[in-house]
């Protein structure tokens, strides 16, 4: 434990939902829920406007829709979240060499390692400056906790939400922790909490009063001793800059159980490619390919295959995943598939080859050689190969899969050849509805197109902060409070478009009454 609150914990506020609100002006101040949109989907993040209705992370999406039917339900855009996270992590790295990321939106920072004086005022000043820098760089808010240990810093950031800063002074830990639930202690999950409840222990204070011997008897030596130390306010865990990644994986839960074998194989191929994309983005390679299958009855099995060496070749990973799924019976239905890679390394073994493609070529070559030796069909096979027709000795050609139809999921970025950038508001019955707006624009117009409109294509996320393009006129609705004059400068216009001068100051519009959920319904259903 430190004598000064120099361990900082940052937690971005409703990160996914806040990023979506920042990117979509029409959703600001309205309930937004991000997660899986199918009947088996789960809420990833809910905006604070949606939390008023009882929606929270890890809730079933079906229940969220019942609690807050008029919210905007959006699919996650991890490309955007990673972009914002990289900006935030760079700001943290400027404070200290010891930064321990926990997720895209959460991290510990050791301020003393960055040269900050071990004093409360110095640490508080750094925390306040960090919050301002994050808002300026991303347009989003984060909550900061400062304490003498990691556990207390995390508790402080929870108390600071949303958009605040809380400092826990050394010496006040026990008074703060005492009345809290045992679930506030890191490592106490539902099973541990239930074991303590049966022993009459409900709070952190009661946990400390029980004593180490009693906790060891209830939970075992390692867990009991660790829990007693944390309940007593002692947390010696250091901030660790490098956390070694054990594996990289992706998985999808399907709205309806998959029973078609070719569809299952197609999804495995797609997941394998996505997994390798993540593997390469992390600059790693892996040796063991893991397949995860959850069946219709919720039974889950995993299968793995270890390669000759680490690889980041998508063909190698895809072929290994294919072999694994070929050994699994899926006829009764599959609700979830996942592909992962473990045994990570920082290098790739170059002599590994894409097994299916190379082995098929080798087999075809052997068959071709045998055919030529027998003098049967060699020339005909060569001629067929030159003409593009399959030769008599060629291996079976893999059937081409049809291109899957484009999926216009709510929230995804699009661009139209005529109307520019926008996002998908909804789709169905052969139509897709798009709202055309940018993070720095006013709420935009809604238009509807055919799902196969050639002028409409998917796009990369726009930055949340407008790129520097020189001086621009301020937006009256975004730069002042309701009813306040706007100190604006003239905008160059063609001579015929210049309005006559006016002595009246520009006035921000008054807020419309009856906003919130009802306003969202009107906004979404507007033509």
Secondary structure as a PSIPRED ss2 file (coil, helix, strand):
# PSIPRED VFORMAT (PSIPRED V4.0)

   1 X C   1.000  0.000  0.000
   2 X C   1.000  0.000  0.000
   3 X C   1.000  0.000  0.000
   4 X C   1.000  0.000  0.000
   5 X C   1.000  0.000  0.000
   6 X C   1.000  0.000  0.000
   7 X E   0.000  0.000  1.000
   8 X E   0.000  0.000  1.000
   9 X E   0.000  0.000  1.000
  10 X E   0.000  0.000  1.000
  11 X E   0.000  0.000  1.000
  12 X E   0.000  0.000  1.000
  13 X C   1.000  0.000  0.000
  14 X C   1.000  0.000  0.000
  15 X H   0.000  1.000  0.000
  16 X H   0.000  1.000  0.000
  17 X H   0.000  1.000  0.000
  18 X H   0.000  1.000  0.000
  19 X H   0.000  1.000  0.000
  20 X H   0.000  1.000  0.000
  21 X H   0.000  1.000  0.000
  22 X H   0.000  1.000  0.000
  23 X H   0.000  1.000  0.000
  24 X C   1.000  0.000  0.000
  25 X H   0.000  1.000  0.000
  26 X H   0.000  1.000  0.000
  27 X H   0.000  1.000  0.000
  28 X C   1.000  0.000  0.000
  29 X C   1.000  0.000  0.000
  30 X C   1.000  0.000  0.000
  31 X C   1.000  0.000  0.000
  32 X E   0.000  0.000  1.000
  33 X E   0.000  0.000  1.000
  34 X E   0.000  0.000  1.000
  35 X E   0.000  0.000  1.000
  36 X C   1.000  0.000  0.000
  37 X C   1.000  0.000  0.000
  38 X C   1.000  0.000  0.000
  39 X C   1.000  0.000  0.000
  40 X C   1.000  0.000  0.000
  41 X C   1.000  0.000  0.000
  42 X E   0.000  0.000  1.000
  43 X E   0.000  0.000  1.000
  44 X E   0.000  0.000  1.000
  45 X E   0.000  0.000  1.000
  46 X E   0.000  0.000  1.000
  47 X C   1.000  0.000  0.000
  48 X H   0.000  1.000  0.000
  49 X H   0.000  1.000  0.000
  50 X H   0.000  1.000  0.000
  51 X H   0.000  1.000  0.000
  52 X C   1.000  0.000  0.000
  53 X C   1.000  0.000  0.000
  54 X C   1.000  0.000  0.000
  55 X C   1.000  0.000  0.000
  56 X C   1.000  0.000  0.000
  57 X C   1.000  0.000  0.000
  58 X C   1.000  0.000  0.000
  59 X C   1.000  0.000  0.000
  60 X E   0.000  0.000  1.000
  61 X H   0.000  1.000  0.000
  62 X H   0.000  1.000  0.000
  63 X H   0.000  1.000  0.000
  64 X H   0.000  1.000  0.000
  65 X H   0.000  1.000  0.000
  66 X H   0.000  1.000  0.000
  67 X H   0.000  1.000  0.000
  68 X C   1.000  0.000  0.000
  69 X C   1.000  0.000  0.000
  70 X C   1.000  0.000  0.000
  71 X C   1.000  0.000  0.000
  72 X E   0.000  0.000  1.000
  73 X E   0.000  0.000  1.000
  74 X E   0.000  0.000  1.000
  75 X C   1.000  0.000  0.000
  76 X C   1.000  0.000  0.000
  77 X C   1.000  0.000  0.000
  78 X H   0.000  1.000  0.000
  79 X H   0.000  1.000  0.000
  80 X H   0.000  1.000  0.000
  81 X H   0.000  1.000  0.000
  82 X H   0.000  1.000  0.000
  83 X H   0.000  1.000  0.000
  84 X H   0.000  1.000  0.000
  85 X H   0.000  1.000  0.000
  86 X H   0.000  1.000  0.000
  87 X H   0.000  1.000  0.000
  88 X H   0.000  1.000  0.000
  89 X H   0.000  1.000  0.000
  90 X H   0.000  1.000  0.000
  91 X H   0.000  1.000  0.000
  92 X H   0.000  1.000  0.000
  93 X H   0.000  1.000  0.000
  94 X C   1.000  0.000  0.000
  95 X C   1.000  0.000  0.000
  96 X C   1.000  0.000  0.000
  97 X C   1.000  0.000  0.000
  98 X C   1.000  0.000  0.000
  99 X E   0.000  0.000  1.000
 100 X E   0.000  0.000  1.000
 101 X E   0.000  0.000  1.000
 102 X E   0.000  0.000  1.000
 103 X E   0.000  0.000  1.000
 104 X C   1.000  0.000  0.000
 105 X C   1.000  0.000  0.000
 106 X E   0.000  0.000  1.000
 107 X E   0.000  0.000  1.000
 108 X E   0.000  0.000  1.000
 109 X E   0.000  0.000  1.000
 110 X E   0.000  0.000  1.000
 111 X C   1.000  0.000  0.000
 112 X H   0.000  1.000  0.000
 113 X H   0.000  1.000  0.000
 114 X H   0.000  1.000  0.000
 115 X C   1.000  0.000  0.000
 116 X C   1.000  0.000  0.000
 117 X C   1.000  0.000  0.000
 118 X C   1.000  0.000  0.000
 119 X C   1.000  0.000  0.000
 120 X H   0.000  1.000  0.000
 121 X H   0.000  1.000  0.000
 122 X H   0.000  1.000  0.000
 123 X H   0.000  1.000  0.000
 124 X H   0.000  1.000  0.000
 125 X H   0.000  1.000  0.000
 126 X H   0.000  1.000  0.000
 127 X H   0.000  1.000  0.000
 128 X H   0.000  1.000  0.000
 129 X H   0.000  1.000  0.000
 130 X H   0.000  1.000  0.000
 131 X H   0.000  1.000  0.000
 132 X H   0.000  1.000  0.000
 133 X H   0.000  1.000  0.000
 134 X H   0.000  1.000  0.000
 135 X H   0.000  1.000  0.000
 136 X H   0.000  1.000  0.000
 137 X H   0.000  1.000  0.000
 138 X H   0.000  1.000  0.000
 139 X C   1.000  0.000  0.000
 140 X C   1.000  0.000  0.000
 141 X C   1.000  0.000  0.000
 142 X E   0.000  0.000  1.000
 143 X E   0.000  0.000  1.000
 144 X E   0.000  0.000  1.000
 145 X E   0.000  0.000  1.000
 146 X E   0.000  0.000  1.000
 147 X E   0.000  0.000  1.000
 148 X C   1.000  0.000  0.000
 149 X C   1.000  0.000  0.000
 150 X H   0.000  1.000  0.000
 151 X H   0.000  1.000  0.000
 152 X H   0.000  1.000  0.000
 153 X H   0.000  1.000  0.000
 154 X H   0.000  1.000  0.000
 155 X H   0.000  1.000  0.000
 156 X H   0.000  1.000  0.000
 157 X H   0.000  1.000  0.000
 158 X H   0.000  1.000  0.000
 159 X H   0.000  1.000  0.000
 160 X H   0.000  1.000  0.000
 161 X C   1.000  0.000  0.000
 162 X C   1.000  0.000  0.000
 163 X C   1.000  0.000  0.000
 164 X C   1.000  0.000  0.000
 165 X E   0.000  0.000  1.000
 166 X E   0.000  0.000  1.000
 167 X E   0.000  0.000  1.000
 168 X C   1.000  0.000  0.000
 169 X C   1.000  0.000  0.000
 170 X C   1.000  0.000  0.000
 171 X C   1.000  0.000  0.000
 172 X C   1.000  0.000  0.000
 173 X H   0.000  1.000  0.000
 174 X H   0.000  1.000  0.000
 175 X H   0.000  1.000  0.000
 176 X H   0.000  1.000  0.000
 177 X H   0.000  1.000  0.000
 178 X C   1.000  0.000  0.000
 179 X C   1.000  0.000  0.000
 180 X C   1.000  0.000  0.000
 181 X E   0.000  0.000  1.000
 182 X H   0.000  1.000  0.000
 183 X H   0.000  1.000  0.000
 184 X H   0.000  1.000  0.000
 185 X C   1.000  0.000  0.000
 186 X C   1.000  0.000  0.000
 187 X C   1.000  0.000  0.000
 188 X C   1.000  0.000  0.000
 189 X C   1.000  0.000  0.000
 190 X H   0.000  1.000  0.000
 191 X H   0.000  1.000  0.000
 192 X H   0.000  1.000  0.000
 193 X H   0.000  1.000  0.000
 194 X H   0.000  1.000  0.000
 195 X H   0.000  1.000  0.000
 196 X H   0.000  1.000  0.000
 197 X H   0.000  1.000  0.000
 198 X H   0.000  1.000  0.000
 199 X C   1.000  0.000  0.000
 200 X C   1.000  0.000  0.000
 201 X C   1.000  0.000  0.000
 202 X C   1.000  0.000  0.000
 203 X E   0.000  0.000  1.000
 204 X H   0.000  1.000  0.000
 205 X H   0.000  1.000  0.000
 206 X H   0.000  1.000  0.000
 207 X H   0.000  1.000  0.000
 208 X H   0.000  1.000  0.000
 209 X H   0.000  1.000  0.000
 210 X H   0.000  1.000  0.000
 211 X C   1.000  0.000  0.000
 212 X H   0.000  1.000  0.000
 213 X H   0.000  1.000  0.000
 214 X H   0.000  1.000  0.000
 215 X H   0.000  1.000  0.000
 216 X H   0.000  1.000  0.000
 217 X H   0.000  1.000  0.000
 218 X H   0.000  1.000  0.000
 219 X H   0.000  1.000  0.000
 220 X C   1.000  0.000  0.000
 221 X H   0.000  1.000  0.000
 222 X H   0.000  1.000  0.000
 223 X H   0.000  1.000  0.000
 224 X H   0.000  1.000  0.000
 225 X H   0.000  1.000  0.000
 226 X H   0.000  1.000  0.000
 227 X H   0.000  1.000  0.000
 228 X H   0.000  1.000  0.000
 229 X H   0.000  1.000  0.000
 230 X H   0.000  1.000  0.000
 231 X H   0.000  1.000  0.000
 232 X C   1.000  0.000  0.000
 233 X C   1.000  0.000  0.000
 234 X C   1.000  0.000  0.000
 235 X C   1.000  0.000  0.000
 236 X C   1.000  0.000  0.000
 237 X C   1.000  0.000  0.000
 238 X C   1.000  0.000  0.000
 239 X C   1.000  0.000  0.000
 240 X C   1.000  0.000  0.000
 241 X C   1.000  0.000  0.000
 242 X C   1.000  0.000  0.000
 243 X C   1.000  0.000  0.000
 244 X C   1.000  0.000  0.000
 245 X C   1.000  0.000  0.000
 246 X C   1.000  0.000  0.000
 247 X E   0.000  0.000  1.000
 248 X E   0.000  0.000  1.000
 249 X E   0.000  0.000  1.000
 250 X E   0.000  0.000  1.000
 251 X E   0.000  0.000  1.000
 252 X E   0.000  0.000  1.000
 253 X E   0.000  0.000  1.000
 254 X E   0.000  0.000  1.000
 255 X E   0.000  0.000  1.000
 256 X E   0.000  0.000  1.000
 257 X E   0.000  0.000  1.000
 258 X E   0.000  0.000  1.000
 259 X C   1.000  0.000  0.000
 260 X C   1.000  0.000  0.000
 261 X H   0.000  1.000  0.000
 262 X H   0.000  1.000  0.000
 263 X H   0.000  1.000  0.000
 264 X H   0.000  1.000  0.000
 265 X H   0.000  1.000  0.000
 266 X H   0.000  1.000  0.000
 267 X H   0.000  1.000  0.000
 268 X H   0.000  1.000  0.000
 269 X H   0.000  1.000  0.000
 270 X H   0.000  1.000  0.000
 271 X H   0.000  1.000  0.000
 272 X H   0.000  1.000  0.000
 273 X H   0.000  1.000  0.000
 274 X H   0.000  1.000  0.000
 275 X H   0.000  1.000  0.000
 276 X H   0.000  1.000  0.000
 277 X H   0.000  1.000  0.000
 278 X H   0.000  1.000  0.000
 279 X H   0.000  1.000  0.000
 280 X H   0.000  1.000  0.000
 281 X H   0.000  1.000  0.000
 282 X C   1.000  0.000  0.000
 283 X C   1.000  0.000  0.000
 284 X C   1.000  0.000  0.000
 285 X E   0.000  0.000  1.000
 286 X E   0.000  0.000  1.000
 287 X E   0.000  0.000  1.000
 288 X E   0.000  0.000  1.000
 289 X E   0.000  0.000  1.000
 290 X E   0.000  0.000  1.000
 291 X E   0.000  0.000  1.000
 292 X E   0.000  0.000  1.000
 293 X E   0.000  0.000  1.000
 294 X E   0.000  0.000  1.000
 295 X E   0.000  0.000  1.000
 296 X C   1.000  0.000  0.000
 297 X C   1.000  0.000  0.000
 298 X C   1.000  0.000  0.000
 299 X C   1.000  0.000  0.000
 300 X E   0.000  0.000  1.000
 301 X E   0.000  0.000  1.000
 302 X E   0.000  0.000  1.000
 303 X E   0.000  0.000  1.000
 304 X E   0.000  0.000  1.000
 305 X E   0.000  0.000  1.000
 306 X E   0.000  0.000  1.000
 307 X E   0.000  0.000  1.000
 308 X E   0.000  0.000  1.000
 309 X E   0.000  0.000  1.000
 310 X E   0.000  0.000  1.000
 311 X E   0.000  0.000  1.000
 312 X C   1.000  0.000  0.000
 313 X C   1.000  0.000  0.000
 314 X H   0.000  1.000  0.000
 315 X H   0.000  1.000  0.000
 316 X H   0.000  1.000  0.000
 317 X H   0.000  1.000  0.000
 318 X H   0.000  1.000  0.000
 319 X H   0.000  1.000  0.000
 320 X H   0.000  1.000  0.000
 321 X H   0.000  1.000  0.000
 322 X H   0.000  1.000  0.000
 323 X H   0.000  1.000  0.000
 324 X H   0.000  1.000  0.000
 325 X H   0.000  1.000  0.000
 326 X H   0.000  1.000  0.000
 327 X C   1.000  0.000  0.000
 328 X C   1.000  0.000  0.000
 329 X C   1.000  0.000  0.000
 330 X C   1.000  0.000  0.000
 331 X C   1.000  0.000  0.000
 332 X C   1.000  0.000  0.000
 333 X C   1.000  0.000  0.000
 334 X E   0.000  0.000  1.000
 335 X E   0.000  0.000  1.000
 336 X E   0.000  0.000  1.000
 337 X E   0.000  0.000  1.000
 338 X E   0.000  0.000  1.000
 339 X E   0.000  0.000  1.000
 340 X E   0.000  0.000  1.000
 341 X E   0.000  0.000  1.000
 342 X E   0.000  0.000  1.000
 343 X E   0.000  0.000  1.000
 344 X E   0.000  0.000  1.000
 345 X E   0.000  0.000  1.000
 346 X C   1.000  0.000  0.000
 347 X C   1.000  0.000  0.000
 348 X C   1.000  0.000  0.000
 349 X C   1.000  0.000  0.000
 350 X C   1.000  0.000  0.000
 351 X C   1.000  0.000  0.000
 352 X C   1.000  0.000  0.000
 353 X C   1.000  0.000  0.000
 354 X C   1.000  0.000  0.000
 355 X H   0.000  1.000  0.000
 356 X H   0.000  1.000  0.000
 357 X H   0.000  1.000  0.000
 358 X H   0.000  1.000  0.000
 359 X H   0.000  1.000  0.000
 360 X H   0.000  1.000  0.000
 361 X H   0.000  1.000  0.000
 362 X H   0.000  1.000  0.000
 363 X H   0.000  1.000  0.000
 364 X H   0.000  1.000  0.000
 365 X H   0.000  1.000  0.000
 366 X H   0.000  1.000  0.000
 367 X H   0.000  1.000  0.000
 368 X H   0.000  1.000  0.000
 369 X H   0.000  1.000  0.000
 370 X H   0.000  1.000  0.000
 371 X H   0.000  1.000  0.000
 372 X H   0.000  1.000  0.000
 373 X H   0.000  1.000  0.000
 374 X H   0.000  1.000  0.000
 375 X C   1.000  0.000  0.000
 376 X C   1.000  0.000  0.000
 377 X C   1.000  0.000  0.000
 378 X H   0.000  1.000  0.000
 379 X H   0.000  1.000  0.000
 380 X H   0.000  1.000  0.000
 381 X H   0.000  1.000  0.000
 382 X H   0.000  1.000  0.000
 383 X H   0.000  1.000  0.000
 384 X H   0.000  1.000  0.000
 385 X H   0.000  1.000  0.000
 386 X H   0.000  1.000  0.000
 387 X H   0.000  1.000  0.000
 388 X C   1.000  0.000  0.000
 389 X C   1.000  0.000  0.000
 390 X C   1.000  0.000  0.000
 391 X C   1.000  0.000  0.000
 392 X C   1.000  0.000  0.000
 393 X C   1.000  0.000  0.000
 394 X C   1.000  0.000  0.000
 395 X C   1.000  0.000  0.000
 396 X C   1.000  0.000  0.000
 397 X C   1.000  0.000  0.000
 398 X C   1.000  0.000  0.000
 399 X C   1.000  0.000  0.000
 400 X C   1.000  0.000  0.000
 401 X C   1.000  0.000  0.000
 402 X C   1.000  0.000  0.000
 403 X C   1.000  0.000  0.000
 404 X C   1.000  0.000  0.000
 405 X C   1.000  0.000  0.000
 406 X C   1.000  0.000  0.000
 407 X C   1.000  0.000  0.000
 408 X C   1.000  0.000  0.000
 409 X C   1.000  0.000  0.000
 410 X C   1.000  0.000  0.000
 411 X C   1.000  0.000  0.000
 412 X C   1.000  0.000  0.000
 413 X E   0.000  0.000  1.000
 414 X E   0.000  0.000  1.000
 415 X E   0.000  0.000  1.000
 416 X E   0.000  0.000  1.000
 417 X C   1.000  0.000  0.000
 418 X C   1.000  0.000  0.000
 419 X C   1.000  0.000  0.000
 420 X E   0.000  0.000  1.000
 421 X E   0.000  0.000  1.000
 422 X E   0.000  0.000  1.000
 423 X E   0.000  0.000  1.000
 424 X E   0.000  0.000  1.000
 425 X E   0.000  0.000  1.000
 426 X E   0.000  0.000  1.000
 427 X E   0.000  0.000  1.000
 428 X E   0.000  0.000  1.000
 429 X C   1.000  0.000  0.000
 430 X C   1.000  0.000  0.000
 431 X E   0.000  0.000  1.000
 432 X E   0.000  0.000  1.000
 433 X E   0.000  0.000  1.000
 434 X E   0.000  0.000  1.000
 435 X E   0.000  0.000  1.000
 436 X E   0.000  0.000  1.000
 437 X C   1.000  0.000  0.000
 438 X C   1.000  0.000  0.000
 439 X C   1.000  0.000  0.000
 440 X C   1.000  0.000  0.000
 441 X C   1.000  0.000  0.000
 442 X C   1.000  0.000  0.000
 443 X C   1.000  0.000  0.000
 444 X C   1.000  0.000  0.000
 445 X E   0.000  0.000  1.000
 446 X E   0.000  0.000  1.000
 447 X E   0.000  0.000  1.000
 448 X E   0.000  0.000  1.000
 449 X E   0.000  0.000  1.000
 450 X E   0.000  0.000  1.000
 451 X C   1.000  0.000  0.000
 452 X C   1.000  0.000  0.000
 453 X C   1.000  0.000  0.000
 454 X C   1.000  0.000  0.000
 455 X C   1.000  0.000  0.000
 456 X E   0.000  0.000  1.000
 457 X E   0.000  0.000  1.000
 458 X E   0.000  0.000  1.000
 459 X C   1.000  0.000  0.000
 460 X C   1.000  0.000  0.000
 461 X C   1.000  0.000  0.000
 462 X C   1.000  0.000  0.000
 463 X C   1.000  0.000  0.000
 464 X C   1.000  0.000  0.000
 465 X C   1.000  0.000  0.000
 466 X C   1.000  0.000  0.000
 467 X C   1.000  0.000  0.000
 468 X C   1.000  0.000  0.000
 469 X C   1.000  0.000  0.000
 470 X C   1.000  0.000  0.000
 471 X C   1.000  0.000  0.000
 472 X C   1.000  0.000  0.000
 473 X C   1.000  0.000  0.000
 474 X C   1.000  0.000  0.000
 475 X C   1.000  0.000  0.000
 476 X C   1.000  0.000  0.000
 477 X C   1.000  0.000  0.000
 478 X C   1.000  0.000  0.000
 479 X C   1.000  0.000  0.000
 480 X C   1.000  0.000  0.000
 481 X C   1.000  0.000  0.000
 482 X C   1.000  0.000  0.000
 483 X C   1.000  0.000  0.000
 484 X C   1.000  0.000  0.000
 485 X E   0.000  0.000  1.000
 486 X C   1.000  0.000  0.000
 487 X C   1.000  0.000  0.000
 488 X C   1.000  0.000  0.000
 489 X C   1.000  0.000  0.000
 490 X C   1.000  0.000  0.000
 491 X C   1.000  0.000  0.000
 492 X C   1.000  0.000  0.000
 493 X C   1.000  0.000  0.000
 494 X C   1.000  0.000  0.000
 495 X H   0.000  1.000  0.000
 496 X H   0.000  1.000  0.000
 497 X H   0.000  1.000  0.000
 498 X C   1.000  0.000  0.000
 499 X C   1.000  0.000  0.000
 500 X C   1.000  0.000  0.000
 501 X C   1.000  0.000  0.000
 502 X C   1.000  0.000  0.000
 503 X C   1.000  0.000  0.000
 504 X C   1.000  0.000  0.000
 505 X C   1.000  0.000  0.000
 506 X C   1.000  0.000  0.000
 507 X E   0.000  0.000  1.000
 508 X C   1.000  0.000  0.000
 509 X C   1.000  0.000  0.000
 510 X C   1.000  0.000  0.000
 511 X C   1.000  0.000  0.000
 512 X C   1.000  0.000  0.000
 513 X C   1.000  0.000  0.000
 514 X C   1.000  0.000  0.000
 515 X C   1.000  0.000  0.000
 516 X C   1.000  0.000  0.000
 517 X H   0.000  1.000  0.000
 518 X H   0.000  1.000  0.000
 519 X H   0.000  1.000  0.000
 520 X H   0.000  1.000  0.000
 521 X H   0.000  1.000  0.000
 522 X H   0.000  1.000  0.000
 523 X H   0.000  1.000  0.000
 524 X H   0.000  1.000  0.000
 525 X C   1.000  0.000  0.000
 526 X C   1.000  0.000  0.000
 527 X C   1.000  0.000  0.000
